[in-house]
Structure formats: C-alpha cells, structure tokens
Amino acid sequence: MEQLSKSEIKRNALIKATICLVINNGFHAAPMSKIAKMANVSPGTIYLYFENKQDLINKVYLEIKASFAKHAFKNYDPSMEVREGFENIWKQIADFKLVQVEEALFLSQCDNTPMIDEESKKEGIKHLQPLIDLWKRGQEEGIIKECCHYVLYAYTVYPLAFLMNAKQNKEININKKYIQDAYLLAWDSIKQSK
C-alpha cells in the first residue's frame, strides 16, 4: 500500500473534518477555524489546498460524488439488459449509502442546500451519466416510464436516504430482505406497465 505524503494526509484530514462537521452541525456551523481545529492543522493550512469555504465544500462534494459514482458503477456493463443494469446500479448505490454513511449523509445534505454552486452541481450530475443513459435506453425500449431523470431519481434512489437515516437513528436494522424489497419497489415505481 502506498504511503501518503504529509500534504495528502493534511488534505484528507481537512476533508474528513469538513464531512464530519457538516453532517453533524450543518454547513453554516462548520467554519474554517473549526474544520482546521478538527483536522489538527493551522487555519492557514486550509488555504494551501482550498481558496475559501465555498471552494472547500464544492471540492469535497465533487470528490465524494466521484467516489459514489465509482462505487455505483463498478459492476455495471452498458450492454446489460435494462432491468439487470438498473438492479446492479441501484444495489451498489444502496451499498454505498448504507456502508459509507458519512459520505452519503454529506451528499444528501449537499443535494438539499444552495451551498453547492451551480457549476459543481452540473459536474456532479455528470457522474451519474451511466444511470441517466440506462434510463434513456429503457424509455426508448418502452421498459421505463417517460419522465425526466430527476423524477426517476426521486422515486428510485432518493428513498434510500430515508432508509439510511432510519438505520442511523437505530429505528431499523437493514438486511438483505429490506434491500430486495426496496429495490423491487423502486423498480416497480419506474417500469412501464404492460
């Protein structure tokens, strides 16, 4: 395993501190001084890596979004049948959200805040392009309902945030049956009725 440089260690500490403070206190209660303190670096060190808080938040968002996409599409092959491809992607997304909880919570907060600038949001959506392409193909083949990808995402992926929060609050112990039931409900919500 490759050694990280001191610079990479500090940058990673800043990213972890940002994620932790944002998911526990919100964006506005995560000032640069607190982030630096939690990362155990001097406040000025942040500015070696990030221009300002907006730059920090946007870059952390894009890094986590890239990690999320890499996880979501790691077993996906565009030649898969639509349903098989969707199941594969959906279950990988579920795995990410239920295992990499802090990162998933951070992305969830980013999806519901004006803190992320438009350019970063557009860049973030590009990471989901294989899923969007799969939905388009499914619509062209008459398998998936005709509606925009935001609605498809809202009915299929966004409910995972609810399950993730319920798991975090220890209201539910999510097992394979819950995941399979949730997947089937997600699929049923977007598949074209025959």
KOLGU-567296 format. One record per atom (N, C-alpha, C): residue in three letters; x, y, z. Coordinates in pm, whole numbers, padded with zeros to 5 digits, always signed. Each point is the difference from the previous one (the first is absolute). Layout:
# KOLGU-567296
AlaXYZ/...
END
This chain:
# KOLGU-567296
Met+00084-00118+00000/Met-00084+00118+00000/Met+00089+00124+00000/Glu-00034+00096-00083/Glu+00086+00116-00015/Glu-00017+00098+00115/Gln+00113+00058+00041/Gln+00003+00098+00109/Gln-00054+00133-00050/Leu-00079+00064+00083/Leu-00048+00133-00033/Leu+00103+00102+00046/Ser+00014+00107-00077/Ser+00091+00107+00041/Ser-00065+00080+00113/Lys+00079+00079+00070/Lys-00056+00084+00107/Lys-00107+00093-00055/Ser+00022+00048-00119/Ser-00096+00089-00065/Ser-00133-00072-00023/Glu+00005-00124-00050/Glu-00122-00079-00024/Glu-00070-00034+00131/Ile+00078-00027+00103/Ile-00057-00031+00131/Ile-00077+00120+00053/Lys+00061+00119-00011/Lys-00067+00123+00048/Lys-00126+00027-00081/Arg+00009-00014-00131/Arg-00117+00027-00085/Arg-00113-00099+00034/Asn+00035-00127+00016/Asn-00101-00100+00036/Asn-00062+00029+00136/Ala+00082+00047+00094/Ala-00052+00036+00133/Ala-00098+00116-00012/Leu+00030+00095-00084/Leu-00091+00114-00021/Leu-00132-00047-00061/Ile+00009-00091-00094/Ile-00122-00053-00063/Ile-00084-00076+00101/Lys+00063-00086+00079/Lys-00074-00077+00102/Lys-00064+00093+00102/Ala+00074+00103+00044/Ala-00053+00095+00097/Ala-00119+00076-00059/Thr+00010+00038-00125/Thr-00110+00071-00068/Thr-00124-00087-00002/Ile+00016-00124-00043/Ile-00114-00092-00007/Ile-00063-00016+00138/Cys+00081-00026+00099/Cys-00050-00022+00136/Cys-00075+00122+00053/Leu+00059+00118-00014/Leu-00066+00120+00051/Leu-00129+00031-00076/Val+00003-00016-00130/Val-00120+00031-00080/Val-00114-00096+00034/Ile+00028-00130+00009/Ile-00111-00093+00025/Ile-00051+00010+00143/Asn+00084+00045+00093/Asn-00045+00010+00139/Asn-00052+00138+00037/Asn+00047+00105-00069/Asn-00037+00136+00039/Asn-00057+00085-00113/Gly+00007-00047-00123/Gly-00046+00078-00113/Gly+00113+00086-00057/Phe-00025+00053-00118/Phe+00103+00078-00070/Phe+00039+00127+00076/His-00100+00070+00051/His+00027+00130+00063/His+00068-00013+00135/Ala-00013-00115+00063/Ala+00065-00021+00130/Ala+00131-00076-00016/Ala+00057+00011-00120/Ala+00129-00066-00027/Ala+00098+00105-00055/Pro+00038+00096+00085/Pro+00094+00103-00048/Pro+00139-00060-00024/Met+00078+00071-00079/Met+00135-00046-00035/Met+00083-00024+00126/Ser-00015+00084+00100/Ser+00080-00016+00123/Ser-00030-00133+00069/Lys-00128-00040+00002/Lys-00037-00129+00062/Lys+00051-00117-00084/Ile-00008+00016-00131/Ile+00048-00105-00090/Ile+00149-00022+00023/Ala+00076+00111+00006/Ala+00145-00009+00022/Ala+00030-00064+00134/Lys-00072+00041+00104/Lys+00023-00055+00135/Lys-00026-00150+00001/Met-00112-00040-00058/Met-00035-00143+00000/Met+00101-00080-00083/Ala+00054+00060-00106/Ala+00098-00068-00085/Ala+00140+00005+00061/Asn+00012+00074+00110/Asn+00127+00015+00071/Asn+00107+00066-00089/Val-00044+00106-00071/Val+00092+00080-00082/Val-00024+00147+00033/Ser+00094+00084-00034/Ser-00018+00143+00023/Ser-00104+00053-00099/Pro-00079+00101+00039/Pro-00102+00054-00091/Pro+00055+00042-00136/Gly+00121+00052-00003/Gly+00059+00042-00126/Gly+00030-00115-00094/Thr+00016-00120+00054/Thr+00030-00118-00082/Thr-00113-00029-00098/Ile-00123+00026+00038/Ile-00114-00026-00088/Ile+00020+00071-00134/Tyr+00052+00121+00007/Tyr+00012+00082-00121/Tyr+00113-00045-00092/Leu+00078-00098+00043/Leu+00097-00061-00090/Leu-00070-00096-00097/Tyr-00117-00049+00041/Tyr-00073-00099-00077/Tyr-00129+00053-00062/Phe-00061+00098+00067/Phe-00130+00050-00043/Phe-00001+00153+00006/Glu-00064+00063-00099/Glu-00003+00146-00005/Glu-00078+00061+00116/Asn-00114-00062+00032/Asn-00089+00052+00104/Asn-00098-00113+00037/Lys-00094+00030+00086/Lys-00094-00103+00045/Lys-00083-00053-00117/Gln-00044+00088-00089/Gln-00078-00044-00115/Gln+00079-00100-00085/Asp+00126+00032-00024/Asp+00087-00088-00077/Asp+00018-00134+00073/Leu+00019+00005+00129/Leu+00015-00122+00081/Leu-00124-00087-00011/Ile-00117+00058+00022/Ile-00125-00077-00005/Ile-00021-00058-00139/Asn+00019+00082-00104/Asn-00020-00048-00137/Asn+00095-00115-00034/Lys+00127+00013+00039/Lys+00097-00105-00032/Lys-00027-00128+00078/Val-00037+00014+00126/Val-00035-00120+00078/Val-00121-00068-00063/Tyr-00100+00079-00036/Tyr-00120-00053-00065/Tyr+00036-00078-00127/Leu+00084+00060-00085/Leu+00035-00066-00126/Leu+00084-00125+00022/Glu+00088+00002+00098/Glu+00081-00119+00030/Glu-00088-00114+00050/Ile-00094+00033+00086/Ile-00089-00105+00054/Ile-00095-00048-00110/Lys-00046+00091-00082/Lys-00089-00039-00111/Lys+00074-00094-00095/Ala+00127+00026-00026/Ala+00081-00088-00087/Ala+00017-00137+00066/Ser+00025-00003+00131/Ser+00014-00125+00073/Ser-00131-00078-00002/Phe-00111+00072+00018/Phe-00133-00058-00005/Phe-00025-00065-00137/Ala+00032+00074-00107/Ala-00022-00051-00135/Ala+00088-00122-00028/Lys+00124+00006+00042/Lys+00091-00113-00020/Lys-00058-00125+00066/His-00054+00015+00121/His-00061-00112+00072/His-00127-00046-00072/Ala-00083+00096-00039/Ala-00129-00032-00062/Ala+00014-00077-00131/Phe+00102+00032-00077/Phe+00012-00058-00134/Phe+00111-00104-00014/Lys+00059-00042+00113/Lys+00116-00089-00011/Lys-00032-00136-00062/Asn-00120-00051+00015/Asn-00036-00130-00059/Asn-00095+00015-00118/Tyr-00022+00123-00043/Tyr-00097+00025-00105/Tyr+00065-00009-00137/Asp-00071-00062-00093/Asp+00043-00009-00139/Asp-00116+00055-00085/Pro+00025+00102-00082/Pro-00108+00059-00080/Pro-00071-00098-00093/Ser+00059-00117-00023/Ser-00068-00098-00087/Ser-00103-00084+00077/Met-00008+00019+00132/Met-00099-00074+00080/Met-00142+00038-00044/Glu-00092-00093+00020/Glu-00142+00032-00020/Glu-00036+00113+00096/Val-00101+00077-00032/Val-00036+00119+00079/Val-00027-00037+00146/Arg-00085-00099+00021/Arg-00034-00034+00139/Arg+00124-00050+00076/Glu+00079-00085-00062/Glu+00120-00052+00065/Glu+00097+00114+00033/Gly+00018+00090-00096/Gly+00089+00114+00022/Gly-00049+00089+00112/Phe-00131+00026+00001/Phe-00058+00084+00105/Phe+00016-00066+00137/Glu-00028-00129+00008/Glu+00014-00071+00127/Glu+00144+00007+00050/Asn+00093-00022-00091/Asn+00141+00004+00036/Asn+00039+00137+00055/Ile-00034+00105-00073/Ile+00033+00136+00043/Ile-00071+00033+00130/Trp-00129-00027+00008/Trp-00079+00035+00118/Trp+00057-00067+00125/Lys+00033-00127-00010/Lys+00052-00070+00118/Lys+00140+00050+00039/Gln+00079+00040-00097/Gln+00130+00060+00032/Gln-00019+00135+00070/Ile-00098+00078-00046/Ile-00030+00128+00065/Ile-00047-00026+00143/Ala-00086-00099+00017/Ala-00047-00035+00135/Ala+00117-00038+00088/Asp+00090-00079-00052/Asp+00117-00042+00076/Asp+00083+00121+00042/Phe+00023+00092-00092/Phe+00077+00121+00033/Phe-00070+00078+00111/Lys-00129+00023-00015/Lys-00074+00083+00096/Lys-00009-00065+00138/Leu-00002-00132+00004/Leu-00015-00068+00128/Leu+00133-00039+00064/Val+00107+00002-00077/Val+00132-00036+00053/Val+00088+00123+00018/Gln+00003+00086-00100/Gln+00079+00123+00009/Gln-00093+00113+00043/Val-00050-00015+00120/Val-00108+00083+00050/Val+00037+00149+00007/Glu+00116+00032+00053/Glu+00036+00142+00013/Glu+00005+00068-00136/Glu+00061-00065-00097/Glu+00008+00057-00134/Glu-00139+00014-00061/Ala-00084-00101+00021/Ala-00137+00004-00053/Ala-00081+00111+00066/Leu+00016+00017+00131/Leu-00070+00108+00070/Leu+00046+00136-00052/Phe+00130+00014-00024/Phe+00053+00124-00053/Phe-00063+00030-00136/Leu-00003-00100-00089/Leu-00061+00020-00132/Leu-00147+00036+00012/Ser-00069-00064+00092/Ser-00142+00029+00022/Ser-00019+00145+00042/Gln+00086+00049+00090/Gln-00010+00140+00040/Gln+00031+00092-00118/Cys+00097-00039-00080/Cys+00037+00082-00117/Cys-00114+00007-00100/Asp-00075-00110-00014/Asp-00113-00002-00093/Asp-00112+00092+00045/Asn-00001+00036+00127/Asn-00109+00081+00055/Asn+00045+00136+00051/Thr+00103+00055-00062/Thr+00049+00129+00046/Thr+00044+00086-00118/Pro-00011+00131+00016/Pro+00054+00088-00104/Pro+00151+00022+00015/Met+00063-00066+00099/Met+00144+00018+00024/Met+00085-00046-00119/Ile-00045-00101-00072/Ile+00076-00050-00115/Ile-00032+00090-00119/Asp+00103+00052-00066/Asp-00026+00091-00112/Asp-00050-00078-00122/Glu-00062+00072-00093/Glu-00061-00062-00118/Glu+00099-00080-00083/Glu+00119+00053-00018/Glu+00101-00069-00079/Glu+00034-00137+00062/Ser+00013-00003+00132/Ser+00031-00126+00069/Ser-00117-00097-00007/Lys-00123+00052+00009/Lys-00118-00087-00011/Lys-00006-00064-00139/Lys+00027+00081-00103/Lys-00001-00054-00137/Lys+00109-00104-00017/Glu+00116+00027+00057/Glu+00110-00096-00005/Glu-00038-00128+00074/Gly-00067+00015+00115/Gly-00043-00115+00078/Gly-00097-00089-00075/Ile-00090+00061-00076/Ile-00098-00077-00077/Ile+00070-00083-00108/Lys+00110+00051-00055/Lys+00075-00074-00102/Lys+00045-00136+00054/His+00026-00007+00130/His+00043-00127+00059/His-00111-00106-00008/Leu-00124+00043-00015/Leu-00112-00094-00007/Leu-00040-00035-00143/Gln+00079+00045-00097/Gln-00036-00017-00141/Gln-00030-00145-00040/Pro+00075-00100+00047/Pro-00036-00138-00040/Pro-00142-00039+00043/Leu-00045+00048+00116/Leu-00136-00030+00045/Leu-00101+00075-00086/Ile+00028+00125-00029/Ile-00089+00080-00085/Ile-00009-00063-00139/Asp+00113-00045-00053/Asp+00002-00066-00131/Asp-00082-00130+00002/Leu+00012-00074+00109/Leu-00077-00124+00014/Leu-00150+00031+00002/Trp-00039+00102+00075/Trp-00141+00038+00002/Trp-00049+00042-00138/Lys+00081+00076-00073/Lys-00039+00043-00136/Lys-00019-00122-00089/Arg+00093-00094+00008/Arg-00011-00123-00080/Arg-00127-00075+00039/Gly-00026-00008+00131/Gly-00121-00067+00047/Gly-00127+00066-00051/Gln+00003+00133-00008/Gln-00116+00072-00054/Gln-00015-00026-00150/Glu+00111+00001-00072/Glu-00003-00028-00144/Glu-00051-00140-00029/Glu+00031-00095+00089/Glu-00044-00139-00019/Glu-00138-00025+00059/Gly-00063+00103+00057/Gly-00134-00014+00056/Gly-00004-00073+00132/Ile+00113-00006+00070/Ile+00010-00073+00127/Ile-00020+00093+00119/Ile+00047+00124-00013/Ile-00006+00097+00110/Ile-00095+00113-00038/Lys-00075+00047+00098/Lys-00098+00108-00021/Lys+00067+00125-00054/Glu-00076+00071-00081/Glu+00048+00126-00059/Glu-00013+00112+00103/Cys+00109+00036+00061/Cys+00006+00116+00089/Cys+00147+00038+00014/Cys+00024+00120+00051/Cys+00138+00048+00005/Cys+00081-00077+00105/His+00134+00005-00017/His+00086-00078+00089/His-00007+00048+00145/Tyr-00039+00124+00024/Tyr-00015+00047+00138/Tyr-00114-00075+00071/Val-00109-00023-00074/Val-00114-00074+00058/Val+00039-00146+00020/Leu+00070-00057-00097/Leu+00044-00139+00014/Leu+00091-00015+00121/Tyr+00092+00095+00018/Tyr+00091-00003+00115/Tyr-00078+00016+00131/Ala-00098+00090-00001/Ala-00080+00025+00120/Ala-00075-00125+00046/Tyr-00048-00078-00095/Tyr-00078-00118+00036/Tyr+00082-00126+00022/Thr+00124-00001-00048/Thr+00078-00122+00012/Thr+00117+00010+00097/Val+00078+00106-00010/Val+00121+00012+00079/Val-00023+00081+00127/Tyr-00076+00107-00010/Tyr-00016+00088+00115/Tyr-00062-00070+00122/Pro-00091-00096-00016/Pro-00052-00070+00119/Pro+00108-00070+00083/Leu+00113-00028-00061/Leu+00109-00061+00077/Leu+00049+00093+00111/Ala-00012+00131-00022/Ala+00040+00095+00103/Ala-00087-00017+00125/Phe-00129-00028-00021/Phe-00090-00024+00113/Phe+00043-00124+00077/Leu+00030-00108-00073/Leu+00044-00124+00064/Leu+00133+00021+00072/Met+00090+00075-00062/Met+00129+00029+00060/Met-00019+00075+00132/Asn-00089+00099+00001/Asn-00026+00075+00123/Asn-00064-00088+00106/Ala-00092-00085-00041/Ala-00065-00091+00096/Ala+00103-00096+00060/Lys+00093-00047-00082/Lys+00106-00087+00049/Lys+00089+00076+00099/Gln+00037+00123-00036/Gln+00084+00082+00088/Gln-00066+00026+00135/Asn-00132+00019-00003/Asn-00076+00027+00123/Asn-00037-00129+00073/Lys+00051-00112-00049/Lys-00023-00132+00059/Lys-00149-00036+00009/Glu-00075+00047-00100/Glu-00143-00031-00008/Glu-00023-00128-00078/Ile+00101-00039-00079/Ile-00015-00117-00085/Ile+00137-00065-00017/Asn-00001-00131-00005/Asn+00123-00074-00029/Asn-00016-00053-00142/Ile+00070+00061-00091/Ile-00019-00033-00141/Ile+00075-00128-00036/Asn-00077-00095-00057/Asn+00059-00126-00042/Asn-00024-00020-00150/Lys+00039-00115-00053/Lys-00013-00026-00144/Lys-00145+00005-00046/Lys-00092-00046+00084/Lys-00142+00003-00038/Lys-00049+00143-00016/Tyr+00037+00088+00093/Tyr-00039+00140-00012/Tyr+00054+00060-00129/Ile+00126-00030-00030/Ile+00062+00053-00122/Ile-00074-00052-00123/Gln-00029-00129-00003/Gln-00071-00058-00115/Gln-00140+00060-00012/Asp-00072+00013+00111/Asp-00134+00060-00004/Asp+00007+00144-00050/Ala+00096+00076+00050/Ala+00015+00140-00042/Ala+00035+00008-00148/Tyr+00088-00090-00045/Tyr+00033-00001-00143/Tyr-00124-00028-00084/Leu-00078-00102+00037/Leu-00119-00036-00078/Leu-00100+00115-00005/Leu-00016+00070+00112/Leu-00089+00116+00002/Leu+00054+00112-00089/Ala+00132+00020+00001/Ala+00061+00101-00086/Ala-00023-00036-00147/Trp+00026-00126-00034/Trp-00019-00043-00138/Trp-00146+00013-00041/Asp-00091-00047+00086/Asp-00142+00008-00032/Asp-00047+00144-00021/Ser+00064+00095+00067/Ser-00043+00139-00012/Ser+00035+00061-00136/Ile+00100-00056-00070/Ile+00040+00061-00127/Ile-00023-00090-00122/Lys-00027-00128+00022/Lys-00018-00088-00118/Lys-00133+00030-00069/Gln+00002-00013-00128/Gln-00118+00024-00080/Gln-00100-00112+00023/Ser-00127+00032+00021/Ser-00103-00104+00015/Ser-00028-00058-00137/Lys-00020-00127-00001/Lys-00029-00069-00127/Lys-00147+00001-00028/
END
